[in-house]
Amino acid sequence: MESKNNIVEGNNNELNKAGYIIALVSVFFYTLITGGFSDGIIGAIASFIGGGIIPFLLSFVISLFVKKEKTFGKILGIITPSLLILSYIGQSLNQ
């Protein structure tokens, strides 16, 4: 029984790591697509931070209400691409 819990916990850690990677890659592509690199390195850094701060805060609030432990990475990996796609759609409709 204990080995099954270790396997599930190991998969949980891998999913959390994958969630963090998905979030970082999503923010990088969002910065690349929206032209954050055209403003120089400072603009790229600001766009990268700005693209990631709202999904990070929203994921943090959601993870406070989830009963399972260590789910922040999974939630971040789901929320970040979703919000950034919606953000890009909103920006492209506004132009």
C-alpha positions as CSV (number, residue, x, y, z in Angstrom):
1,M,0.0,0.0,0.0
2,E,2.8,2.4,0.8
3,S,4.5,1.8,-2.6
4,K,1.3,2.8,-4.3
5,N,1.2,6.1,-2.4
6,N,4.9,6.7,-3.4
7,I,4.0,6.1,-7.0
8,V,1.1,8.5,-6.9
9,E,3.2,11.1,-5.0
10,G,5.9,10.7,-7.6
11,N,3.5,11.3,-10.5
12,N,2.1,14.3,-8.6
13,N,5.6,15.9,-8.4
14,E,6.1,15.2,-12.1
15,L,2.8,16.9,-12.9
16,N,3.7,19.9,-10.8
17,K,7.0,20.3,-12.6
18,A,5.3,19.9,-16.0
19,G,2.8,22.6,-14.9
20,Y,5.6,25.0,-14.1
21,I,7.3,24.3,-17.4
22,I,4.0,24.8,-19.3
23,A,3.4,28.1,-17.6
24,L,6.9,29.4,-18.3
25,V,6.8,28.3,-22.0
26,S,3.3,29.9,-22.3
27,V,4.5,33.2,-20.9
28,F,7.5,33.2,-23.2
29,F,5.4,32.5,-26.3
30,Y,2.9,35.2,-25.2
31,T,5.8,37.7,-24.8
32,L,7.1,36.6,-28.2
33,I,3.8,36.8,-30.0
34,T,2.7,40.1,-28.5
35,G,5.9,41.9,-29.5
36,G,7.4,42.2,-26.0
37,F,10.9,41.8,-27.5
38,S,10.5,44.8,-29.8
39,D,10.9,47.2,-26.8
40,G,14.3,45.8,-25.9
41,I,15.3,43.6,-23.0
42,I,13.6,45.7,-20.4
43,G,10.3,45.6,-22.3
44,A,10.7,41.8,-22.7
45,I,11.3,41.3,-19.0
46,A,8.4,43.5,-18.1
47,S,6.1,41.7,-20.6
48,F,7.3,38.4,-19.2
49,I,6.6,39.3,-15.6
50,G,3.3,41.0,-16.5
51,G,2.1,38.0,-18.5
52,G,2.8,35.7,-15.6
53,I,1.7,37.6,-12.6
54,I,-2.1,37.4,-13.0
55,P,-2.2,33.6,-13.7
56,F,0.2,33.1,-10.8
57,L,-2.1,35.1,-8.4
58,L,-5.2,33.4,-9.6
59,S,-3.6,29.9,-9.3
60,F,-2.5,30.8,-5.8
61,V,-6.0,31.7,-4.8
62,I,-7.5,28.6,-6.4
63,S,-4.9,26.3,-4.8
64,L,-5.8,27.7,-1.3
65,F,-9.3,26.2,-1.8
66,V,-8.1,22.8,-3.2
67,K,-8.0,20.1,-0.5
68,K,-5.2,18.1,-2.1
69,E,-1.7,19.2,-1.3
70,K,1.0,20.1,-3.8
71,T,-1.3,21.0,-6.7
72,F,-0.1,24.5,-7.4
73,G,2.0,23.5,-10.4
74,K,-0.9,21.7,-12.0
75,I,-3.3,24.5,-11.5
76,L,-0.7,27.0,-12.8
77,G,-0.1,24.9,-15.9
78,I,-3.8,24.9,-16.7
79,I,-4.6,28.5,-15.8
80,T,-1.7,30.3,-17.5
81,P,-2.2,29.1,-21.1
82,S,-5.9,29.6,-20.8
83,L,-5.7,33.2,-19.6
84,L,-2.9,34.1,-22.0
85,I,-4.9,32.8,-25.0
86,L,-7.9,34.8,-23.9
87,S,-5.7,37.9,-23.3
88,Y,-4.2,37.6,-26.8
89,I,-7.7,37.2,-28.4
90,G,-8.8,40.3,-26.5
91,Q,-5.8,42.3,-27.6
92,S,-6.2,41.2,-31.3
93,L,-9.9,42.2,-31.3
94,N,-9.1,45.6,-29.9
95,Q,-6.6,46.5,-32.6
